[in-house]
């Protein structure tokens, strides 16, 4: 599990374990971050959506730190959904 989110994580890219960008951090609240999703046009796999608990009808969703593999200066990388 990654560290809790901080204000410094706002506007960072959120990427899959494979490095595909799925959105950016809009807001943070300790172990959760609100993500503004990119319009994925079907590119965001159902497996990743299921792992994160995201539905198809909303373009903003939460990521919990338990889903995060690492956070660096530029991005929040998700754990593998395998």
Backbone torsions as a table, in degrees:
resi	resn	phi	psi	omega
1	UNK	NA	136.2	178.6
2	UNK	-78.4	170.6	178.1
3	UNK	-65.9	166.7	173.6
4	UNK	-64.7	154.2	178.1
5	UNK	-73.7	151.0	176.8
6	UNK	-128.1	170.4	177.3
7	UNK	-58.2	-28.3	179.1
8	UNK	-66.0	-16.3	-178.8
9	UNK	-83.3	-11.8	178.8
10	UNK	-59.1	141.1	178.9
11	UNK	73.4	1.6	175.3
12	UNK	-74.3	148.7	174.8
13	UNK	-68.8	145.8	170.8
14	UNK	-108.2	124.0	-177.4
15	UNK	-125.6	153.5	175.9
16	UNK	-72.8	172.8	177.1
17	UNK	-58.9	-26.8	179.6
18	UNK	-86.7	-2.4	177.1
19	UNK	91.9	10.4	178.2
20	UNK	-84.7	126.5	-178.5
21	UNK	-71.8	132.7	178.0
22	UNK	-118.5	-7.7	179.4
23	UNK	162.3	-161.8	179.0
24	UNK	-142.2	154.3	-179.0
25	UNK	-73.5	125.3	177.2
26	UNK	-98.1	-42.6	-174.9
27	UNK	-146.2	154.7	-179.7
28	UNK	-129.4	150.7	177.6
29	UNK	-153.7	83.4	179.4
30	UNK	56.0	-99.4	-174.8
31	UNK	-93.2	9.3	-179.6
32	UNK	-132.3	148.8	174.2
33	UNK	-137.3	138.2	175.9
34	UNK	-87.0	130.2	-176.8
35	UNK	-111.3	129.1	168.7
36	UNK	-86.7	109.0	-176.8
37	UNK	-73.0	144.8	168.9
38	UNK	-70.5	153.1	172.3
39	UNK	-69.6	102.4	-169.7
40	UNK	-80.5	-13.7	178.2
41	UNK	51.9	30.2	-179.7
42	UNK	91.4	-1.8	-177.5
43	UNK	-76.4	-22.6	178.5
44	UNK	-83.7	112.5	-171.9
45	UNK	-64.6	151.3	177.9
46	UNK	-59.9	-33.0	-178.8
47	UNK	-63.9	-41.7	178.7
48	UNK	-69.3	-42.2	177.4
49	UNK	-60.0	-43.1	179.2
50	UNK	-63.5	-43.3	-179.4
51	UNK	-59.2	-39.3	-177.1
52	UNK	-89.0	-10.2	-178.7
53	UNK	75.2	29.3	-178.4
54	UNK	-93.6	135.7	174.5
55	UNK	-92.1	174.0	-178.6
56	UNK	-86.1	-14.8	-171.1
57	UNK	-96.5	7.7	-177.9
58	UNK	-131.7	138.8	-179.1
59	UNK	-101.7	7.4	177.9
60	UNK	-135.4	126.1	-175.2
61	UNK	-144.2	169.9	-177.6
62	UNK	-100.9	147.4	169.6
63	UNK	-118.8	133.1	175.9
64	UNK	-100.2	152.6	-175.6
65	UNK	-62.6	-19.4	176.7
66	UNK	-68.5	-17.7	177.7
67	UNK	-90.6	-6.5	-172.1
68	UNK	-99.0	132.7	176.1
69	UNK	-86.1	-45.7	-178.2
70	UNK	-156.8	157.9	175.8
71	UNK	-131.9	126.5	176.1
72	UNK	-124.5	-164.6	-175.9
73	UNK	-65.1	-24.7	-172.7
74	UNK	-114.8	-23.6	-171.5
75	UNK	-151.0	160.9	171.8
76	UNK	-111.8	116.2	-176.7
77	UNK	-101.5	126.4	-180.0
78	UNK	-78.9	155.6	173.3
79	UNK	-68.6	159.6	176.1
80	UNK	-65.6	141.4	179.8
81	UNK	-88.8	6.6	-178.3
82	UNK	-76.0	NA	NA
